[in-house]
Amino acid sequence: MGIDTQLAEKARQAVDAAFANEIALQKVEPLITETGLSIVALVGENMKNHTGVSGRMFGALGRNGVNVRAIAQGSSEKNISAVIATADVKKAINVLHEEFFETTYKQVNLFITGTGNVGAKLLGQLQQQLDFLQEQLHLQVKVTGLSNSRKMLVNEEGIDLANWKSLLDNGEKANLQAFLDKIISRNLRNSIFVDITANNTVAAVYDQLLKKSIAVVACNKVAASSAYQQYRQLKDLAREYNSRFLFETNVGAGLPVIATLNDLVHSGDRVHKIQAVLSGTLNFVFNHYDGSRPFAEVVRQAQEEGYTEPDPRLDLGGTDVMRKIMILAREAGVKIEMEDINNHSFMPPACMQGTVDDFYEVMGKEEAHFKSLLEKANEAGCKLKFVASFEEGKASVGLQHIDPKHDLYHLYGKDNVVLFFTDRYKEQPMVVKGAGAGAEVTASGVFADIIRASKN
C-alpha cells in the first residue's frame, strides 16, 4: 500500500495491532514501512492497444538509473504506476516526457574535467555543433559542469560556451569529490562525465559514476590500462547499471580503432593478430628525423606541437604504446597486464632518468646512438617504425626496420595505422589508418564517444 508519509507510523501501528495474534504466533512478520518513495503513473487512453509501452517506460527509467520498487497496472489498462525513490522523481518525469511526449530532442548533460589543450578544442567543437546536434540528431547537449585543477563550475541551465573560460575562472575552488557530489546530487537525466586529464585520481572515481548510471567518456588512459581486475570491474559496472564506459581516444586519438575492433568481436569474429603503429608522436619523430638536425630537437618540436604526453619519455620509452596494445588486446577478449608485454626500447637508459629537462640534455649527448639507428635503417632500404604487435595472446613493442613492401611503410606525419588479422580477414587485414595525435583530432574522438553515449 502507498500512503502519505506523515501517516506511515500510525498506519504501521494499526496494522500490527490488527495482526497482533498472527505476529505473536510467527505466522506473519511485523509490518515494514519504507519512506522516501513516490508513485509515478503513465496514463494513456490507447495504451492497451499499443505493444511495448511498458517496456519503453521501464527501459527509459532503467537507462537513467531510476530503480523501480513496485509496479501496478489498472484493469482498464490505461494506467501503469511505478514506485520509485522521491529523489528520482524529477529525473523520472523528465525522462518519461522525453520518451513519450517530446519528439523534438533528447537533453544530454555533460560534466567535463580537464580544460587544457584537448579540453579547449572539445568545447570549441561543441559550441560549433550545438545547433547541428539538435536539428539533425535531436540531441540538446548542455555542458552542465566544468572543472580543471584550479576551478570548478556547475550550472543546470548550461554553461555559455562562448564565455566558458571567464565563467570557470570565477567558479569555486576545484575539489574532485565535491564536483562528483554535485553531479550525483543533481541526478540529471542523460548525464555523461568526460575525463580529459591524465590524472590517476580522476580515473579512480569512475566506479562511483557508473553505479549512478552516469556514462563515462575517458580520454584518460589510466583506467583502461590499469590492473586487469579494475578494467574488468568498470566494464562490468557499465553493463550492470545500463551505462557506457567509452575510451576510444586511448588508442588512436580520433581514429575508430576500438569501435572497429568491438564491431568485429561482437559480430563473432576472432582476432588472431594485431600489428600497429600506435604512437603519432614516434611516427612524427622518425618521419622528421633525417640526421640533418639532432634527434632531441625533433622530439622537442613534437612536444611543442602538442603530439607528445606531458612527459615525452612515456612516448619515447614505449610505455604509452604498451598501454595502447594492452587495451586493444583486452578489448579483443584477452586477460593481459603491462608486465606481460615485451618492450624492446631503443632509448639509452640514461635518458630515462631525472626530470624532463635532464631527459633533453642527456638525449643531446646521445646523438651518435640515434644517428646510428637511422643509418642502419637507410642501409637496409627501410624506414624506422615503432611497432606494437599482438599475436595469439602475446604482445610486444619496439623499433623495427620496415621495408617498402610492408603495410606499415607508407605512413607519414603523425599518422597511426592498425592492422587486424582475424578469421574473416586472414590474408588481407582490416586496416584503420589516419592522424593519431594532435589536440583537434583527439577532441573529435572524445566528441564521437559523447555521441555514442548519448544514444545509449
N, C-alpha and C positions, 0 to 999 in steps of 0.2 A: 504494500500500500504506500502511496505517496501522500503525505500530509504536510501542513505548514510546520516549518522547523520549530516555531515557538511552542507548538503543541506536542512536540515529539515525546518529551519526558512524561507528560500527563497521559498520553496515549499508551506509552510503554507500561506504565503502572496499571492502567485499566485492563490491558490485555493480559498481563501477568497475573492480575488478580482473578480474572475470569478463568484462567487455566492453571490456577494455583495447585489444584489436586493432581492434574496430569504432570505438572512440573515436579511436584514432590515425589511422584511415582517414577520419575525419569522417563516418562513416555514422550515428552517433548522437552525441548530446551527453552530457557527463558528467552523472551523476545530480544532481538538485536536491532538497535537503531543506528542508522548512518546519517550523518548530516553533511552539509556542503554539496548537496546534489540538486539538480534541476531537471525538468522534463521539457524536451523539445519535440514538437509534433509537426509532421509534414502532412498537410491536408490537401486533397485534390479530388474533384468530382469524378474524373475519369481514371483515377488511379488503378482501379481493379481491371481496367481494360488494356493497360499498358504493362508489358512484361519488363522486368528489370528495374523497376522504380526503387524497390527496397535495396537492391544491390548497389545502385548508384548512390543512394543515400548513405549507406554504411561504408561503402568504398571511399566516398569523398571524406567522410569523417575520419576513417582509419588512416588515410594518406596524410592527414594533418595531425595525427597523434591524439585524436579525441577518443577516449575509451568509453564504450557503451556498456553500462552496467545492467540494463534490463531493456526489454523490447516488448511492445504490445501493439496489436492491430485490431481495430474495431470490427464488428461483424459486418458493417456496411462496406468495409474495405476502402473507405475514403480517408482513413487516418492511420498513420504509422507513428507511434510515440516511442521515444527513447529516453532513458535516464542517463544523464551524463554529469560530470563534475561542474558545479556552478562556475568555477574558474574558467571552464572551456566554453561557456555559453556564447560569449561574443564571437569567438572564432568559429564555433559551430554554425551560428546563424549566418555569418558572412560566407562560410564555405558552402552551405546549402543554397543560399541565394545565388552564388556563382554557378553552382551545378545545375539549378533548375530554372532560375528566373532571370539571370543576367547573361544574355547571349553575346554581349559586346566584347568583354575581355576578362581575363583572369589576373588578379593582382598578385604580384610577387614582391616580397620584401627582402632586400639584400643587406647583409651586415658584413662589411668589408674591413679587414685588418691588414694594414700594410699599404702605405701610400707613397712608396718610393717610385723608382723608375717604371716598373711594370704596373704598379697600382695606379699611378697617374695616367698612364696610357689607357688602362681599362676604363677609368672614369671618363676620359675623353671619348672613348668609343661608345660608351653607354649614352653619354649626352647626345652624340650624333645620331644614335639609332633608336631613341625612345619612341619617336613617332612611328618609325617603321615597325617596331616590335608590336605596337598597339594596333596599327592598321592591318598589318599582314599576318602576324602570328597571334593576334588577340591577347597579347600579354601587356599588362600595365606594370612595368618594372620600376620600383622605387628603391633608391638607396636610402634605407631607413637608419643605418648605423655606419659610422666610420671610426676607425681607430688607427693610431700609429704608436710609436714608442713614447711619445710625449703627451698627446691629447686624445680624447675620445668624444664622440657626439652621437646622440640618438634623437631622431625626430620622426614620430609616427606618420607625419604628413609628407615626409620625404625631404631629403636634403637637396638644396638647389645646386645642381652640378656645375653651373656656370660660376659659382662663388664658393665651392667647397673648401678651398684652401683657407680663406679667411674665416669661414664658419668653424672649421676644425681648430684653427689656431686659438679661437675664442671659446673652445669647448672645455670640458672638465679635464683634470689631470688623468692621464691614462692609467688604467688598472685592469688587467686582463679579466680577473674574476668578476669585478664589478661590471665590466662590459658584457660578460657572459650572463650575469644575473639579470641585467636589463633586457637582454634578448629573450631569455626564458620567461621572465615575469610578464613581459608584454604579450607573450603567447599569440603572436600574429600568424595568420594563415600563410601558407606557401613561403615559409622563411628559409633562406639559404645563407649559410655562413661561408665567406670566401676568405681564405688564408693566402695572402700574397707576401709571406715572410719566409725566412729560413730558420725560424725560431723553434727550438725544441719545446719550450713551454707552451707555445700556442698549439703545437701538434698534440700535446698531451691532454688537451681538453675536448678533442673531437668526440670522445665517447659520451660526454655529458650532453652534447648537442644531438647526437644521433638518437639517444634514448628519449629525447623530446620530439622526435620525428622532424628535426631540423636538418636539412640536407647540408653536406659539407663539400665544398669545392676547394681542393688544395693544390696550389702551385708549389707549396712547401713539400719537399721530398722526404722529410724526416719520418712521417708516419708510415708511408708505404714501403720505406726501406729500413724500417726498424726491425726488431726481432720478429720472426715469422708469426709467433703467437699473438703479438699485438696487432700486426697487419690483419691476421685472420679474424681477430676479435672485432675489429672495426667493420670488416666486410660482413660479418655475421650480424652485428648490431644494425647495420643499414638494412639488411634483409628482414630482421625481426620487427623493426619499427617502421617498415614501409617508407624508408628514406633513401637517399642516394649518397654514396661516398665516391666522388669522382676526382681523378688526378691525372688527366690526360697530359698536362704540361710537364709532368715529372720526367717524361722520357723524350719527347720530341718537340717541345715548345708548342707551336700551333699545328703541328702535323697530327693527323688522326691515326697514330700508331696503336695506342691501346684500344681505341674504338674498333679498328680493323681486326686486331687480334681477338677481341671479345666476340666480334661477329663470326670469325672462323670457329672459335671454340664452342660458342653457343649453338652453332648450326651443326655440330657433331664432327667437325674436322679435328685432326690431331697434329700438333706441331712437333716435328722431328728435329728441326734445326733452325736457328736464327743467326744470321750474320748481319752486323750493323756497324755503321759509323754514327755514334750517338752523341758526339761532342761537337757542337758547332764551333766551340772555342778552338779545339785542337785542329779541326779541319781548316778553320780560318788561319791558324798559325802556320800549319805545314803547307798550305796553299800560297802563303805570302813569304815564307822563308826560303830564299834562294841563295843565301850566302853573301849577298851584297850588303846586308846590314845585320847587326847582331841579333841573335835569337831572342835575347831579353827585350830588345826594342820592339820586336814584332809582338811579343806577349803583352807588353805594356800598351801597345796600340789596341790589341783585342780587349784589354780591360777598360781602356778609355772609351771605346765604342760600345761598351756595355754587354759584351759577349761572355765575359767570364763570371764565375762566382765572386763574391766579395773577396775571398781569399783564392787567388788563381791556382794555388797548389792543389786544391780539390779537383780542378780540371786536369792540370798537367801531371799530377801524380796518379791519375786514373781512378780516384775514389768516386768521382761523380759518375763516370762511365760504369763502374762496378755497380753502383746503386741502380742505374737505369736497366742494365741487363738483368739484374736480380728481379726488378719489378716486372719486367716482361716475362721472365721465367715463372714467376709466381702467378701472373695472370694467365699463363698457359697451363696452370694447374700443378706446378712443381713446388714442393716444400724445399726452400733453399735459403741459406743465410750468407752474410757477407764473407765469413771465413771459408765458405765453400768455393769461392771464386778465386782463380789464379790471376794474379796481377803481375804481368811482365813489364815493369816500369822502365822507362828509358831515361828517367831523371837521376842525376847523380845524388846520392844520399845527402850530401852536404847542402844541397839546395832546399831540402825539405825541413831544415832546422830554423829556429828563431822566428823573427817577425816577417811580415810581407816585404819590408824594406831590405831585410837581410837576404831574403829569397832573391830579389832582383840583383843585389850586389854580388852574391855568390854565382848566380846564373851568368852574369857578365864574365866572371873569371873562368867559366867552364865552356866558353865559346868553341874551343877546339873540339870538345866532345860532340856538340850539336852539329858542327860542320862536318865531322867525320860521318855521322849518321846520314846526312844529306848526300855526301859524296858517294857512299856505298850504294845508296838507292839509285843515284844517277848512273853509276857504272853498270848497274843491272838493268837499266832502262825502265825503272819503276818509280812510282810515287810513294811517299811515306803516308800511311793512314793509320790512325789509332783505332783498331778494330775490336769490337766486342763479339764474342761467339758463344752460342749455347747449342749443345747437341746432346740429346738423349740424357738429360739430367746433369750435365757438366757445363760449367761456364768459365770463360777466361777473357781477359782483356790485355791488349798490348800493341806495340808499334809493329807494323808489318810492311813488307815491300809488296806493292800491288802493281801487277803488270797490266798493260793496256787492254788485255782481253777480259779482265775481271770486271764484274758488275759495279765494283766499288771505285773503279779508276776515274770515271768521268764525274767527279764530284767537286764542285767549285765553291769558292767563297766560304760561307758559313753553313752550307747545306749539310743535312743529315740524310741517311738512307738506311732503311731496314728491309732485309730480305727474309721472308717467311717460307720455309720449306715444309710442306705438310702432306697429308695423304692426297689431297686434291692438287697441290702444287708441288710436284716431285721434281721434275726436270727444270721447269721454268718457275722460279719462285714468285710469290706475291710481293710486289715492291711498293714501298711507301717512301717518297723522296721529296725533299724541299727544304726551305730555310729552317734550321734547327736552333737558332739563337737570335737574340735581339728582343728588346722590350715590346716592340709593336706586335710581333708575331706571337710572343708568349701571352700577351694580353688578349689577343684574339682567340688563343686556345682556351684561356680561362673563360672568356665570353661564351664560347661554344659549350663548355661544360655547364655554365649557368643556364643556358637554353635547354640543355638535356635535363637538368634537374627540375627546371620549371615545368617541363612536360610530363613529369612523373605522375 
